[in-house]
Amino acid sequence: MIARDTRIEILRLLEEFPAVGILGPRQIGKTTLAFQIAKTISPEPIYLDLESPSDVAQLSEPELYFEKYADRTIMLDEIQRTPEIFAVLQGVIDKRRRAGKRTGQFLILGAASLDLLQQSSESRAGRIATHDFRVSKQQKSKQPNLTISGYEAVFRKVFLREMIYPVSNSAKI
């Protein structure tokens, strides 16, 4: 039931935001969940594992790669491994918004860590929704925590602050 509810929630977020981040510790089932969600998306999403050198090599020119697959959702697994991608995502999402594509562009998977939060703050807020996917100490099976975690709260706060007060530009957006 919880897994089904989680899939529904993430699909809802993909209908509202250009990018959705699924955050949580390693080996909790983020990738499995993402593939279950991908089965419901048409056309079939592109999956890149950023721990795989061959997948990382495909992003040697990320803007060109993302442009090539502009009609498909792109799943980026282990996003914390390539922090430079956040700055590129900002531009790509903004360009696609101007072209009329506003939602469901990227499904981003990563470890819920302060490193990821700091890396993502460079991408400027308003472009990503997050879902904290983790096991609470009381749970024996792998089930997501559907409450707002401290990480998610910080993640949202950083994004919102960056949207209102961009680091590289003193003017408000």
C-alpha positions as a Markdown table, in Angstrom:
| # | Residue | x | y | z |
|---|---|---|---|---|
| 1 | Met | 0.0 | 0.0 | 0.0 |
| 2 | Ile | 2.7 | 2.5 | 0.9 |
| 3 | Ala | 4.8 | 1.6 | -2.2 |
| 4 | Arg | 1.7 | 2.2 | -4.3 |
| 5 | Asp | 1.0 | 5.5 | -2.5 |
| 6 | Thr | 4.6 | 6.6 | -3.1 |
| 7 | Arg | 4.4 | 5.8 | -6.8 |
| 8 | Ile | 1.2 | 7.8 | -7.1 |
| 9 | Glu | 2.8 | 10.8 | -5.2 |
| 10 | Ile | 5.9 | 10.8 | -7.4 |
| 11 | Leu | 3.8 | 10.6 | -10.5 |
| 12 | Arg | 1.7 | 13.5 | -9.2 |
| 13 | Leu | 4.9 | 15.5 | -8.6 |
| 14 | Leu | 6.1 | 14.7 | -12.2 |
| 15 | Glu | 2.9 | 16.2 | -13.5 |
| 16 | Glu | 3.5 | 19.4 | -11.5 |
| 17 | Phe | 7.3 | 20.0 | -11.6 |
| 18 | Pro | 10.0 | 19.9 | -14.3 |
| 19 | Ala | 12.2 | 17.6 | -12.1 |
| 20 | Val | 11.5 | 15.3 | -9.2 |
| 21 | Gly | 14.2 | 14.1 | -6.8 |
| 22 | Ile | 13.8 | 10.9 | -4.9 |
| 23 | Leu | 16.2 | 11.1 | -2.0 |
| 24 | Gly | 17.2 | 8.4 | 0.5 |
| 25 | Pro | 20.1 | 6.3 | 1.7 |
| 26 | Arg | 21.8 | 3.8 | -0.5 |
| 27 | Gln | 20.2 | 0.4 | -1.1 |
| 28 | Ile | 16.7 | 1.4 | 0.0 |
| 29 | Gly | 14.9 | 0.9 | -3.3 |
| 30 | Lys | 15.0 | 4.3 | -5.0 |
| 31 | Thr | 16.0 | 2.8 | -8.4 |
| 32 | Thr | 13.5 | 0.0 | -8.1 |
| 33 | Leu | 10.8 | 2.5 | -7.4 |
| 34 | Ala | 11.9 | 4.7 | -10.3 |
| 35 | Phe | 11.7 | 1.8 | -12.7 |
| 36 | Gln | 8.2 | 1.0 | -11.5 |
| 37 | Ile | 7.3 | 4.6 | -12.2 |
| 38 | Ala | 9.0 | 4.5 | -15.6 |
| 39 | Lys | 6.7 | 1.7 | -16.7 |
| 40 | Thr | 3.8 | 4.1 | -16.5 |
| 41 | Ile | 5.5 | 6.9 | -18.5 |
| 42 | Ser | 5.2 | 7.2 | -22.2 |
| 43 | Pro | 7.4 | 7.5 | -24.1 |
| 44 | Glu | 9.7 | 5.2 | -22.1 |
| 45 | Pro | 12.2 | 7.3 | -20.0 |
| 46 | Ile | 15.9 | 7.3 | -20.6 |
| 47 | Tyr | 17.9 | 5.8 | -17.6 |
| 48 | Leu | 21.5 | 6.9 | -16.8 |
| 49 | Asp | 23.4 | 5.4 | -13.9 |
| 50 | Leu | 26.0 | 8.1 | -13.0 |
| 51 | Glu | 28.1 | 5.4 | -11.3 |
| 52 | Ser | 28.6 | 3.8 | -14.7 |
| 53 | Pro | 31.5 | 5.3 | -16.7 |
| 54 | Ser | 29.7 | 4.6 | -20.0 |
| 55 | Asp | 26.6 | 6.5 | -18.8 |
| 56 | Val | 28.7 | 9.4 | -17.5 |
| 57 | Ala | 30.5 | 9.5 | -20.9 |
| 58 | Gln | 27.1 | 10.0 | -22.6 |
| 59 | Leu | 26.9 | 13.2 | -20.6 |
| 60 | Ser | 30.2 | 14.6 | -21.9 |
| 61 | Glu | 28.1 | 17.3 | -23.5 |
| 62 | Pro | 25.0 | 17.2 | -21.3 |
| 63 | Glu | 23.0 | 20.0 | -23.0 |
| 64 | Leu | 23.3 | 18.2 | -26.4 |
| 65 | Tyr | 22.3 | 14.9 | -24.8 |
| 66 | Phe | 19.3 | 16.4 | -23.0 |
| 67 | Glu | 18.3 | 18.2 | -26.2 |
| 68 | Lys | 18.5 | 14.9 | -28.1 |
| 69 | Tyr | 16.0 | 13.3 | -25.7 |
| 70 | Ala | 13.9 | 16.4 | -25.0 |
| 71 | Asp | 10.7 | 14.4 | -25.7 |
| 72 | Arg | 11.4 | 11.9 | -22.9 |
| 73 | Thr | 11.8 | 11.9 | -19.2 |
| 74 | Ile | 15.4 | 11.4 | -18.2 |
| 75 | Met | 16.2 | 9.4 | -15.1 |
| 76 | Leu | 19.5 | 10.3 | -13.5 |
| 77 | Asp | 20.6 | 7.8 | -10.8 |
| 78 | Glu | 23.3 | 8.6 | -8.3 |
| 79 | Ile | 23.1 | 12.3 | -9.1 |
| 80 | Gln | 25.4 | 13.2 | -6.2 |
| 81 | Arg | 28.3 | 11.6 | -8.2 |
| 82 | Thr | 28.1 | 14.5 | -10.8 |
| 83 | Pro | 27.4 | 17.7 | -9.0 |
| 84 | Glu | 28.2 | 19.8 | -12.1 |
| 85 | Ile | 25.0 | 18.5 | -13.7 |
| 86 | Phe | 22.8 | 20.7 | -11.5 |
| 87 | Ala | 24.0 | 23.9 | -13.2 |
| 88 | Val | 23.2 | 22.3 | -16.6 |
| 89 | Leu | 19.8 | 21.1 | -15.4 |
| 90 | Gln | 18.9 | 24.7 | -14.5 |
| 91 | Gly | 19.5 | 25.9 | -18.0 |
| 92 | Val | 17.9 | 23.0 | -19.7 |
| 93 | Ile | 14.8 | 23.2 | -17.6 |
| 94 | Asp | 14.5 | 26.9 | -18.2 |
| 95 | Lys | 14.9 | 26.5 | -22.0 |
| 96 | Arg | 12.3 | 23.8 | -22.1 |
| 97 | Arg | 9.9 | 25.9 | -20.0 |
| 98 | Arg | 10.2 | 28.7 | -22.6 |
| 99 | Ala | 9.4 | 26.1 | -25.3 |
| 100 | Gly | 6.3 | 25.0 | -23.4 |
| 101 | Lys | 7.5 | 21.8 | -21.7 |
| 102 | Arg | 6.9 | 22.5 | -18.1 |
| 103 | Thr | 6.7 | 19.2 | -16.2 |
| 104 | Gly | 8.1 | 15.6 | -16.1 |
| 105 | Gln | 11.5 | 16.3 | -17.6 |
| 106 | Phe | 13.8 | 14.6 | -15.1 |
| 107 | Leu | 13.5 | 12.0 | -12.4 |
| 108 | Ile | 16.6 | 12.4 | -10.2 |
| 109 | Leu | 17.7 | 9.8 | -7.7 |
| 110 | Gly | 20.4 | 10.4 | -5.1 |
| 111 | Ala | 21.6 | 9.8 | -1.6 |
| 112 | Ala | 19.9 | 12.2 | 0.9 |
| 113 | Ser | 23.0 | 13.8 | 2.1 |
| 114 | Leu | 24.2 | 17.3 | 2.9 |
| 115 | Asp | 26.5 | 17.0 | -0.1 |
| 116 | Leu | 23.6 | 16.6 | -2.4 |
| 117 | Leu | 21.7 | 19.4 | -0.8 |
| 118 | Gln | 24.7 | 21.7 | -1.2 |
| 119 | Gln | 25.2 | 20.7 | -4.9 |
| 120 | Ser | 21.6 | 21.2 | -5.8 |
| 121 | Ser | 21.4 | 24.7 | -4.3 |
| 122 | Glu | 23.4 | 25.8 | -7.3 |
| 123 | Ser | 20.5 | 24.9 | -9.6 |
| 124 | Arg | 18.1 | 27.6 | -8.3 |
| 125 | Ala | 14.8 | 26.7 | -6.8 |
| 126 | Gly | 11.4 | 26.2 | -8.3 |
| 127 | Arg | 12.6 | 23.5 | -10.7 |
| 128 | Ile | 12.5 | 20.4 | -8.5 |
| 129 | Ala | 10.3 | 18.7 | -6.0 |
| 130 | Thr | 11.7 | 16.1 | -3.6 |
| 131 | His | 10.5 | 13.0 | -2.1 |
| 132 | Asp | 12.3 | 11.5 | 0.9 |
| 133 | Phe | 12.4 | 7.7 | 0.5 |
| 134 | Arg | 13.8 | 6.1 | 3.6 |
| 135 | Val | 13.2 | 3.5 | 6.2 |
| 136 | Ser | 12.4 | 4.6 | 9.8 |
| 137 | Lys | 14.0 | 2.8 | 12.7 |
| 138 | Gln | 10.7 | 1.2 | 13.6 |
| 139 | Gln | 10.1 | -0.3 | 10.2 |
| 140 | Lys | 11.4 | -3.7 | 9.4 |
| 141 | Ser | 10.6 | -3.7 | 5.7 |
| 142 | Lys | 11.7 | -1.2 | 3.1 |
| 143 | Gln | 9.0 | 1.4 | 3.1 |
| 144 | Pro | 9.2 | 5.1 | 2.4 |
| 145 | Asn | 8.8 | 7.7 | 5.1 |
| 146 | Leu | 6.0 | 9.9 | 3.8 |
| 147 | Thr | 6.6 | 12.7 | 6.3 |
| 148 | Ile | 8.8 | 15.7 | 5.5 |
| 149 | Ser | 12.3 | 14.9 | 6.7 |
| 150 | Gly | 14.9 | 17.3 | 7.9 |
| 151 | Tyr | 16.8 | 16.8 | 4.6 |
| 152 | Glu | 13.7 | 17.5 | 2.5 |
| 153 | Ala | 12.9 | 20.6 | 4.6 |
| 154 | Val | 16.5 | 21.9 | 4.1 |
| 155 | Phe | 16.4 | 20.9 | 0.4 |
| 156 | Arg | 13.2 | 22.9 | -0.2 |
| 157 | Lys | 14.5 | 25.8 | 1.9 |
| 158 | Val | 17.7 | 26.0 | -0.1 |
| 159 | Phe | 15.8 | 25.8 | -3.4 |
| 160 | Leu | 13.3 | 28.4 | -2.4 |
| 161 | Arg | 16.0 | 30.8 | -1.1 |
| 162 | Glu | 17.9 | 30.4 | -4.4 |
| 163 | Met | 14.8 | 31.1 | -6.4 |
| 164 | Ile | 14.1 | 34.3 | -4.6 |
| 165 | Tyr | 17.7 | 35.5 | -4.0 |
| 166 | Pro | 19.9 | 34.0 | -6.7 |
| 167 | Val | 23.6 | 33.8 | -5.8 |
| 168 | Ser | 24.9 | 35.0 | -9.2 |
| 169 | Asn | 22.5 | 37.8 | -9.5 |
| 170 | Ser | 21.4 | 40.3 | -6.8 |
| 171 | Ala | 18.0 | 41.0 | -8.5 |
| 172 | Lys | 15.0 | 39.1 | -7.5 |
| 173 | Ile | 13.5 | 36.7 | -10.0 |
